């Protein structure tokens, strides 16, 4: 009986060790996969590409419902010193390595869109202006109230304004807050948390869905 127990414990030990090794191997494989994605993207994606994903939070769910879209977050791709970044408005506005940004989204799924004829329109001087304007917003606080000012910035506002101020391109028409689906209970909860009874229905707004639907953009990657 004692011999059987010893054998059992030994087998369990081997199983645990094997599981740990497998998990480490899987972790290394995932890390390697992201490195490959980042390296490939340097050839696949270009400065000015716009990237979309779904994040998981109560606010993100409200954004998806209000805008009737599967996307709740977006950013603009900039390549610096051979590395691919997503310039995004979170807390605060910052540059995030592409593989990290992908990992922050739901199920690592995302879509990349590009300005049609970007190779002709987004010249070196235009991209310089876009990046220069973008830098003026770096480290700005995230705008929880979605106000149309540069004091604080939210994700789709950042992308829209970089194109408008840097390239004089309006990717889509702006809307008012009242143009979105605000009646859903999840959306109502967020609105009441943020504004109380003073909801700014006439505030100018740009949502990720508006950028995604822009007829000026074409899809270059989609794993949804």
Phi and psi in degrees as a GROMACS rama.xvg file:
@    title "Ramachandran Plot"
@    xaxis  label "Phi"
@    yaxis  label "Psi"
@TYPE xy
-63.1399  -39.0197  UNK-2
-62.6211  -39.5911  UNK-3
-63.6294  -41.1538  UNK-4
-64.2258  -41.8936  UNK-5
-61.5149  -43.4362  UNK-6
-62.757  -40.8506  UNK-7
-61.5223  -45.8383  UNK-8
-63.5735  -39.2043  UNK-9
-63.7129  -43.5501  UNK-10
-63.8455  -41.7149  UNK-11
-62.3675  -40.7644  UNK-12
-60.8908  -45.4072  UNK-13
-61.5732  -38.2462  UNK-14
-64.1932  -44.5791  UNK-15
-64.3309  -45.4426  UNK-16
-60.902  -42.3814  UNK-17
-62.4177  -39.5951  UNK-18
-65.413  -41.8519  UNK-19
-63.012  -44.9917  UNK-20
-62.0406  -41.0867  UNK-21
-63.4007  -41.5515  UNK-22
-65.255  -42.0563  UNK-23
-63.9389  -40.7519  UNK-24
-63.0462  -42.9247  UNK-25
-62.9185  -42.5778  UNK-26
-61.2049  -43.2213  UNK-27
-64.912  -37.9923  UNK-28
-65.7603  -41.0319  UNK-29
-63.6927  -44.4674  UNK-30
-62.0975  -42.1409  UNK-31
-63.2624  -40.3786  UNK-32
-60.2554  -42.1804  UNK-33
-66.6611  -37.0974  UNK-34
-63.1387  -40.8083  UNK-35
-63.9597  -43.1354  UNK-36
-58.9508  -44.7886  UNK-37
-64.9648  -40.8487  UNK-38
-67.6198  -42.7033  UNK-39
-64.5933  -36.3231  UNK-40
-65.8051  -25.4479  UNK-41
-63.467  -25.7894  UNK-42
-96.2732  -24.7604  UNK-43
-87.609  -46.226  UNK-44
-99.9132  153.612  UNK-45
-129.655  165.659  UNK-46
-54.3872  131.509  UNK-47
97.6875  -11.515  UNK-48
-61.263  148.809  UNK-49
-113.675  130.377  UNK-50
-118.411  137.701  UNK-51
-123.606  146.047  UNK-52
-153.308  174.353  UNK-53
-111.881  126.84  UNK-54
-103.459  161.921  UNK-55
-111.827  105.2  UNK-56
-165.626  168.049  UNK-57
-63.205  -39.883  UNK-58
-64.7752  -43.2505  UNK-59
-62.0194  -38.7887  UNK-60
-64.0547  -40.2404  UNK-61
-64.1677  -40.6939  UNK-62
-62.1776  -44.7875  UNK-63
-60.5311  -42.8421  UNK-64
-69.1678  -47.822  UNK-65
-62.9337  -32.6753  UNK-66
-102.58  0.582803  UNK-67
54.1349  52.187  UNK-68
-141.317  154.832  UNK-69
-84.9175  -7.56031  UNK-70
-103.578  141.829  UNK-71
-127.732  -4.33031  UNK-72
-148.709  149.4  UNK-73
-152.927  165.301  UNK-74
-156.823  178.203  UNK-75
-118.522  135.279  UNK-76
-83.7706  128.141  UNK-77
-127.809  139.503  UNK-78
-108.019  121.668  UNK-79
-130.79  128.248  UNK-80
51.9778  40.8907  UNK-81
78.5332  3.29309  UNK-82
-115.078  144.673  UNK-83
-96.394  123.014  UNK-84
-118.949  158.853  UNK-85
-111.662  118.286  UNK-86
-84.9836  117.903  UNK-87
-136.742  154.191  UNK-88
-98.9499  97.5708  UNK-89
-120.918  -143.332  UNK-90
-116.648  98.3427  UNK-91
-96.1905  -169.209  UNK-92
-63.3979  130.604  UNK-93
-160.101  169.594  UNK-94
-93.7219  130.047  UNK-95
-124.468  132.54  UNK-96
-55.8565  139.631  UNK-97
-53.5344  -46.4516  UNK-98
-63.9871  -34.5938  UNK-99
-67.7788  -40.9443  UNK-100
-63.414  -43.5805  UNK-101
-60.8601  -42.4617  UNK-102
-65.761  -23.6783  UNK-103
-78.0672  -15.4971  UNK-104
-87.8691  168.132  UNK-105
-69.5221  121.87  UNK-106
57.2519  23.0173  UNK-107
57.3689  27.6469  UNK-108
-97.5242  143.081  UNK-109
-162.319  166.093  UNK-110
-130.923  138.718  UNK-111
-117.235  129.575  UNK-112
-120.443  156.361  UNK-113
-135.657  144.391  UNK-114
-60.6836  128.88  UNK-115
-61.8651  135.523  UNK-116
61.806  33.4124  UNK-117
-59.038  -33.9354  UNK-118
-62.9131  -24.9651  UNK-119
-96.5099  -34.9417  UNK-120
-84.1037  -45.1352  UNK-121
-87.5096  75.9423  UNK-122
-72.0272  170.93  UNK-123
-58.0343  -40.8225  UNK-124
-69.9219  -37.1597  UNK-125
-66.6223  -44.4093  UNK-126
-62.7313  -35.3068  UNK-127
-62.9602  -41.5129  UNK-128
-65.857  -40.5723  UNK-129
-62.6993  -45.2411  UNK-130
-68.8872  -36.8674  UNK-131
-63.1135  -45.6494  UNK-132
-64.8898  -42.0469  UNK-133
-56.8764  -37.9298  UNK-134
-65.0376  -25.9248  UNK-135
-69.2358  -17.0565  UNK-136
-101.585  -4.39742  UNK-137
-60.5112  137.79  UNK-138
73.0008  4.53892  UNK-139
-66.1243  148.973  UNK-140
-68.85  151.061  UNK-141
-69.5277  139.072  UNK-142
-93.3997  98.2617  UNK-143
-69.6419  -18.717  UNK-144
-101.882  -0.0678346  UNK-145
53.1372  48.0921  UNK-146
-88.3727  147.292  UNK-147
-89.1079  67.4471  UNK-148
-144.028  168.385  UNK-149
-94.1955  4.24345  UNK-150
-66.4749  -41.8701  UNK-151
-135.559  154.329  UNK-152
-134.504  141.873  UNK-153
-113.022  169.757  UNK-154
-58.3408  -54.5603  UNK-155
-70.7923  -29.2908  UNK-156
-63.2379  -42.3122  UNK-157
-58.1986  -49.7204  UNK-158
-63.2632  -48.1577  UNK-159
-59.2346  -45.2055  UNK-160
-71.3867  -33.6262  UNK-161
-62.2617  -42.0461  UNK-162
-69.3985  -40.6317  UNK-163
-68.8262  -49.4306  UNK-164
-78.1482  -32.4286  UNK-165
-90.7721  -33.5142  UNK-166
-121.599  0.115522  UNK-167
56.0526  40.1979  UNK-168
-120.701  124.56  UNK-169
-94.2707  107.061  UNK-170
-64.9479  -26.8303  UNK-171
-162.291  167.064  UNK-172
-77.6878  145.401  UNK-173
-74.5791  160.445  UNK-174
-126.259  172.909  UNK-175
-100.508  154.289  UNK-176
-53.9145  -35.8305  UNK-177
-67.2667  -13.6808  UNK-178
-76.5832  -12.0725  UNK-179
-96.8177  168.658  UNK-180
-77.6817  97.8718  UNK-181
-103.526  1.64006  UNK-182
-85.4303  -20.125  UNK-183
-62.3004  140.763  UNK-184
-54.8766  -39.5419  UNK-185
-64.0262  -41.5516  UNK-186
-68.2012  -42.4047  UNK-187
-59.6137  -39.1896  UNK-188
-61.5379  -45.8516  UNK-189
-64.8742  -43.5133  UNK-190
-60.145  -43.6206  UNK-191
-68.3161  -35.5977  UNK-192
-64.3504  -39.1472  UNK-193
-83.5908  -43.865  UNK-194
-114.46  -11.9273  UNK-195
67.928  -125.896  UNK-196
-96.6459  -3.79994  UNK-197
-103.233  67.3806  UNK-198
-78.91  123.534  UNK-199
-80.6536  75.1325  UNK-200
-59.7537  -25.2935  UNK-201
-93.8066  5.21232  UNK-202
-65.8629  136.139  UNK-203
-69.7706  134.356  UNK-204
-138.378  145.57  UNK-205
-125.353  125.455  UNK-206
-106.822  154.588  UNK-207
-52.7621  -36.407  UNK-208
-62.3088  -34.5213  UNK-209
-67.3008  -41.7414  UNK-210
-65.6206  -43.4294  UNK-211
-59.5938  -37.6602  UNK-212
-85.4901  -0.139904  UNK-213
-57.8217  131.948  UNK-214
-79.0161  2.08289  UNK-215
-90.6911  -8.50307  UNK-216
-110.859  149.301  UNK-217
-122.325  151.563  UNK-218
-84.4997  130.185  UNK-219
-113.702  -16.0496  UNK-220
-156.698  140.328  UNK-221
-156.925  112.334  UNK-222
-113.856  20.933  UNK-223
